[in-house]
Amino acid sequence: AKRNNPDVIYYNTINFCVYYNNYYLEFDFHGIYDFNNANYY
């Protein structure tokens, strides 16, 4: 679920990445990945 380039918002039917409150979050079947802190929630 990790993306190599946090400057690009990636979207398809499996993954949905958004910038929110200065955090880059990725939503997918495995949960949310916080690129700023490199942790899954």
Secondary structure as GFF3:
##gff-version 3
##sequence-region A 1 41
A	DSSP	beta_strand	16	20	.	.	.	ID=ss1
A	DSSP	beta_strand	23	28	.	.	.	ID=ss2
A	DSSP	beta_strand	31	34	.	.	.	ID=ss3
A	DSSP	beta_strand	39	40	.	.	.	ID=ss4
###
